[in-house]
């Protein structure tokens, strides 16, 4: 797949894809003889993984370390710990969002009561 096709499929700009590759979030993408990127299934898998992780708010620094360890096929325990740390951060965010939603629900109910009375 071309970078444009990958961009469209994963709804990521071509600039972002190039940036992710440059900083090591996506391992080097295979290229055709003319130098044009040719995303294969493996490269697309990385794009999908990184998009998912970034969408969940996982930090770029953590992902760079994770990808580097994956590429070197080392650091199993560290890779696992990176994922555990990121999960813990997401769980805290989830708790905060739940509390915020509960607060909003309370306020909405309050306004509904007021509008019923008027």
LINCORMO-V490946 format. One record per backbone hydrogen bond with DSSP energy under -0.5 kcal/mol. CO is the residue of the C=O (numbers start at 1). NH is the residue of the N-H. If there is no record, write none. Layout:
co->CO nh->NH
co->CO nh->NH
//
This chain:
co->1 nh->39
co->2 nh->6
co->3 nh->7
co->4 nh->8
co->5 nh->9
co->6 nh->10
co->7 nh->11
co->7 nh->12
co->13 nh->17
co->14 nh->18
co->15 nh->19
co->16 nh->20
co->17 nh->21
co->18 nh->22
co->19 nh->23
co->20 nh->25
co->20 nh->26
co->21 nh->24
co->30 nh->38
co->32 nh->35
co->36 nh->32
co->40 nh->44
co->41 nh->45
co->42 nh->46
co->43 nh->47
co->44 nh->48
co->45 nh->49
co->46 nh->50
co->47 nh->51
co->48 nh->52
co->49 nh->53
co->50 nh->54
co->51 nh->55
co->52 nh->56
co->53 nh->58
co->54 nh->57
co->59 nh->63
co->60 nh->64
co->61 nh->65
co->62 nh->66
co->63 nh->67
co->64 nh->68
co->65 nh->69
co->66 nh->70
co->67 nh->71
co->68 nh->72
co->69 nh->73
co->69 nh->74
co->70 nh->73
co->75 nh->79
co->76 nh->80
co->77 nh->81
co->78 nh->82
co->79 nh->83
co->80 nh->84
co->81 nh->85
co->82 nh->86
co->83 nh->87
co->84 nh->88
co->85 nh->89
co->86 nh->90
co->87 nh->91
co->88 nh->92
co->89 nh->93
co->90 nh->94
co->91 nh->95
co->92 nh->96
co->93 nh->97
co->94 nh->98
co->95 nh->99
co->96 nh->100
co->97 nh->101
co->98 nh->102
co->99 nh->103
co->100 nh->104
co->101 nh->105
co->102 nh->106
co->103 nh->107
co->104 nh->108
co->105 nh->109
co->106 nh->110
co->107 nh->111
co->108 nh->112
co->109 nh->113
co->110 nh->114
co->111 nh->115
co->112 nh->116
co->113 nh->117
co->114 nh->118
//
